[in-house]
Amino acid sequence: MLGGQKQNATEGSTAIQATGDVTVNGGLSPAQMVEILSALTAHVETLGNVARAQIEDRLKAFEAGVLERFATDDTTRSEAFREPDFLAATLDAQKAFARSGDEGLREVLTDLVAQRSKIAERSRLSLTLNDAIAKVGSIPDSDLNALSMIFTFQNVQNNGLMNIQQLADFLSRVCLPLLDNISTSESAANYLAAHGCLIPPSGIAVQTDALGIISQRYGDIITKGVSEAALRDKFADYDHLLQKGLIVDSPYGNGQKVFAVSGPQLETVLSQVGIYGEYSGRYKEVSSGSQPTGDEFQGVMNAHLPRISEIMATYNQPTIKNSRLTSIGIALAHANLAKGPLRDVDLSIWIKP
């Protein structure tokens, strides 16, 4: 005790004694985070001077990536660097990148660490992320891409899409980077299952194919269209919608009519031109019975996304289409896609804490 001072501290409180000024910082500064990451680095096993230099370079690159992510992502928590479980997960991430040095792996690990920092309590989400960080170093890029393809079709629905062009742009951004290096073999599915990332095909159940999933989620966007009479019957203001350019000829060239924009955002778009009311549900209902075949859909989409047939054929491989992701597989797929269009989409949408 200082100068014979006495004090008591209850559980959860902090007792401070000093003879001069005291400064208390709640969060962690970048310098403090560097100090902690560097301390963890000291525990990474190195083999020889040459390997040590290479590993140190990799750890510095990983450290820089983590600091940049924490500096640019307001949803991360620097306070996580005070939590033992988070530090253990970060150490696992450092070890994985030190062994590999692969830039793609660094990006995936950085996202997993960032996602892990957001969770203070012990929960299924934090535990899933711990497992994902520990396992990702053992998952080849081609297998990560397979998980991401499954995730895109089975778990993701983009409610911001309003027309075929936007659907094509979305599939292009998400799927095209996966196509040139993706596993579709049975051995890959078995390997991912052994690591707890997916449930492989059972040999009995046959799941919905790519077109079926797209029709279920974006049927009012890809519809072949409806006759003018059917639309007039459903929408009393048909002529007004037509005059505003909101009803156009079907892109399938079959003489039918379609809404120029559709989906959950339809009412928002209509309100911007002074049209109010419930339209998206009624249009979905009237257009649902006019879905295209695979050839028809690909014929229209080719103008916007020439590799659409390749995307659909890849997903339709039995080892992809008939597999199901575990929570670890979802976390890995999400982190892999966070290098692109899912960067700002929180994982807790799919894995509840």
PyMOL commands that set and color helices and strands:
alter all, ss='L'
color gray80, all
select helices_A, chain A and resi 30-41+48-72+78-82+84-100+103-117+124-136+141-155+164-179+186-194+210-222+228-234+238-243+266-271+280-287+294-301+308-315+318-321+327-337+347-349
alter helices_A, ss='H'
color red, helices_A
select strands_A, chain A and resi 198-199+247-249+257-259+324-325
alter strands_A, ss='S'
color yellow, strands_A
deselect
rebuild
show_as cartoon
